[in-house]
């Protein structure tokens, strides 16, 4: 959250006046050019004030640079896959599959995405629509467009939200969002709503706030437009021999499924990799390096990452979708890792960048580019190759 002291260190009245001028002199001309009427504009923004309680704000006259969470302890990726939470979501999901079975089948027929996939995304985003969305999307987006840390990102999203109001699918007062301005049950950005939301229940409105069919179909439509291949799954848990370097993972190092098989990679239970997939490109995924389960994934895994760029998010969605049919956890166990913070990782990443490595940015997150770099560094220095840092390694990099 924004520090309380910061909020009180500025002249709020002056900033609110400037905000109104910003809406009138900058946002209105852009909205008008985008087809928004004065009536819709006033309905959405008339009387709106800044939401000072939002996080990641930088009011005029202040400086609040984004910093990595310095105290956040790095945890094993396994923490993301809490079995109690997964079992609960499986139980709820199975009931919803019975209730909405015909709708899910129709969605798969139209968009080519198995119904379990949008169901799993729905679960992850808003707990099957049960999560509260207490924020006014218009006020949130307007605040962020004016004094958010990423103003340039949120400004067009505010215009998109005004276009939604203009279209008449929902009233501004009913357009609820997260604190980041993500809309409705699938947590779409307003631009995503404009491009991918679907009226699947046939009532004439694309309602991702109240309609389950519209919510699930909109998610499936998004995935279809991002390249979902209806002939492939997302991936499988795999057994990867020690001779296969963990730094071969990632979307830039794909190879044919048959080639992975020749390297000795199998299903986790030892079966050969799927024969139907032999000539298709596949990718190694090791989110905890050698200290956790490994996977061979298809391009559909990276389509899931279009929804949320986290490897763990996409893996969670694919795994939960599988568990609706067969509620079994991963076979391989997650290793115990830690002893360092996100700030430690960010420093390590900056040191790697100074040496010419591409670690995907110094964000303190151990993404696939960072894991690859760690593995290559370990190989070069004669260390055990795990593709995951430990506290001693982080201290030794100069």
Long-range contacts (C-beta under 8 A, 24 or more apart in sequence): 1-53, 1-55, 2-52, 2-53, 2-54, 2-55, 2-56, 2-57, 2-64, 3-64, 6-59, 6-62, 6-64, 7-52, 7-59, 9-62, 10-59, 10-60, 10-61, 10-62, 11-61, 12-52, 15-50, 15-59, 15-60, 15-147, 16-49, 16-50, 18-60, 19-49, 19-50, 19-142, 19-146, 19-147, 22-146, 23-48, 23-142, 27-142, 27-145, 27-155, 27-158, 27-159, 30-155, 30-159, 31-159, 31-162, 31-163, 34-159, 34-162, 34-163, 35-163, 35-166, 36-159, 36-162, 36-163, 36-165, 36-166, 37-166, 40-162, 40-165, 40-166, 41-162, 43-165, 43-171, 43-172, 44-138, 44-161, 44-162, 44-165, 44-172, 45-138, 45-142, 45-162, 48-138, 48-139, 48-142, 49-139, 50-139, 50-142, 50-143, 50-146, 50-147, 51-135, 51-136, 51-139, 51-140, 51-143, 54-140, 54-143, 54-144, 54-148, 54-179, 55-179, 56-144, 56-148, 56-149, 56-150, 57-143, 57-144, 57-147, 57-148, 57-149, 58-147, 58-148, 58-149, 59-147, 60-147, 64-149, 66-149, 68-342, 68-343, 68-345, 68-346, 68-362, 68-363, 68-364, 69-341, 69-342, 69-343, 69-364, 70-341, 70-342, 70-343, 71-341, 71-343, 72-341, 72-342, 72-343, 72-364, 73-338, 73-340, 73-341, 74-337, 74-338, 74-339, 74-340, 74-341, 74-342, 74-344, 74-345, 74-366, 75-337, 75-338, 76-288, 76-291, 76-292, 76-334, 76-335, 76-336, 76-337, 76-338, 77-287, 77-288, 77-292, 77-312, 77-334, 78-288, 78-292, 78-333, 78-334, 78-335, 80-312, 80-316, 81-316, 81-319, 81-329, 81-330, 81-334, 83-329, 86-319, 86-320, 86-323, 86-329, 87-327, 89-123, 89-127, 89-128, 89-320, 90-320, 90-323, 90-324, 90-327, 92-123, 92-128, 93-119, 93-120, 93-123, 93-128, 93-320, 93-324, 94-324, 96-128, 97-324, 100-212, 100-213, 100-216, 103-200, 103-212, 103-213, 103-216, 103-217, 104-216, 106-200, 107-200, 107-213, 107-216, 107-217, 107-220, 108-220, 110-217, 110-220, 111-217, 111-220, 111-221, 111-223, 111-224, 111-228, 112-224, 112-228, 112-230, 113-220, 113-223, 113-224, 113-228, 113-230, 114-321, 115-216, 115-220, 116-321, 116-322, 116-324, 116-325, 117-219, 117-220, 117-223, 117-234, 117-304, 117-317, 117-318, 117-321, 118-215, 118-216, 118-217, 118-219, 118-220, 118-223, 119-216, 119-321, 119-324, 120-316, 120-317, 120-318, 120-320, 120-321, 120-324, 121-186, 121-219, 121-307, 121-317, 122-185, 122-186, 122-215, 122-216, 122-219, 123-320, 124-313, 124-316, 124-317, 124-320, 125-185, 125-186, 125-187, 126-184, 126-185, 126-186, 126-187, 129-185, 129-212, 129-215, 133-176, 133-177, 133-178, 133-184, 133-209, 134-176, 135-176, 135-177, 135-178, 135-179, 135-181, 136-172, 136-173, 136-175, 136-176, 136-177, 137-161, 137-175, 137-176, 137-177, 137-181, 137-183, 137-190, 138-162, 138-165, 138-172, 138-175, 140-177, 140-179, 140-180, 140-181, 141-177, 141-181, 141-190, 144-180, 144-181, 154-181, 156-191, 157-181, 157-189, 157-190, 157-191, 158-190, 160-189, 160-190, 160-191, 160-193, 160-194, 161-190, 163-190, 163-194, 164-190, 164-193, 164-194, 168-205, 169-197, 169-205, 169-206, 169-207, 170-205, 170-207, 170-209, 174-209, 175-209, 176-209, 183-208, 183-209, 184-208, 184-209, 184-215, 185-209, 185-212, 185-215, 186-215, 186-218, 186-219, 186-222, 188-218, 188-222, 192-222, 193-218, 195-225, 196-221, 196-222, 196-225, 197-221, 219-307, 222-306, 222-307, 223-303, 223-304, 223-306, 223-307, 226-303, 226-306, 226-307, 227-299, 227-303, 227-306, 228-300, 228-303, 229-298, 229-299, 229-300, 229-303, 232-277, 232-280, 232-298, 232-299, 232-300, 233-298, 233-300, 233-318, 234-297, 234-298, 234-300, 234-301, 234-304, 234-314, 234-317, 234-318, 234-321, 235-282, 235-285, 235-295, 235-296, 235-297, 235-298, 235-300, 235-301, 235-318, 236-267, 236-268, 236-273, 236-274, 236-295, 236-296, 236-297, 237-267, 237-268, 237-293, 237-294, 237-295, 237-330, 237-331, 237-332, 238-265, 238-266, 238-267, 238-268, 238-273, 238-284, 238-294, 238-295, 238-296, 239-265, 239-266, 239-267, 239-268, 239-269, 239-270, 239-294, 240-264, 240-265, 240-284, 240-286, 240-294, 241-265, 244-284, 245-375, 245-379, 245-385, 246-284, 246-286, 246-289, 246-290, 246-294, 246-371, 246-375, 246-385, 246-386, 246-387, 247-371, 247-372, 247-373, 247-374, 247-375, 247-376, 247-379, 247-385, 247-387, 248-284, 249-283, 249-284, 249-285, 249-286, 249-368, 249-371, 249-372, 249-387, 250-283, 250-284, 250-285, 250-368, 250-369, 250-372, 251-283, 251-302, 251-368, 253-283, 253-284, 254-281, 254-282, 254-283, 255-281, 255-282, 256-280, 256-281, 256-282, 257-281, 257-282, 257-296, 260-284, 260-296, 265-296, 268-293, 268-330, 268-331, 268-332, 269-331, 285-311, 285-315, 285-368, 286-371, 286-387, 287-311, 287-312, 287-315, 287-371, 288-334, 288-335, 288-337, 288-388, 289-371, 289-374, 289-375, 289-386, 289-387, 289-388, 290-335, 290-385, 290-386, 290-387, 290-388, 291-334, 291-335, 291-336, 291-337, 291-386, 291-388, 292-332, 292-333, 292-334, 292-335, 293-330, 293-331, 293-332, 293-333, 293-334, 294-332, 311-367, 311-368, 337-388, 337-390, 338-391, 339-390, 339-391, 340-389, 340-390, 340-391, 340-394, 344-391, 344-394, 345-370, 345-389, 345-394, 347-394, 348-389, 348-393, 348-394, 348-397, 351-397, 351-398, 352-377, 352-397
